[in-house]
Amino acid sequence: MVAASHQWRALVPLAFTIVLLIIALLFGSRAGILGTVLAATIFAMFLFQPLGSVSVMDNSARSNLAWMLLIGVSFSFLFAPPPSGLHRH
């Protein structure tokens, strides 16, 4: 909502990757991936035109959303803490 009327709103998804990295570090890869997908959906629906739809008209905004998805999922796998030693076989 803060960035909706500003010129730099297309960069918000890229800046949000820092939050996604922290989520992956603290809660693991599943939370990082889920957070990435949910954030991309929310940004597409409520930040970019047409509002209320997951389709994005602006090419730079669409590109930044795609980069956020790629970076968020990658960070989730790369920086998530290792699983605990207790596994069910």
Order of alpha helices (4+ residues) and beta strands (2+ residues): alpha-alpha-alpha-alpha
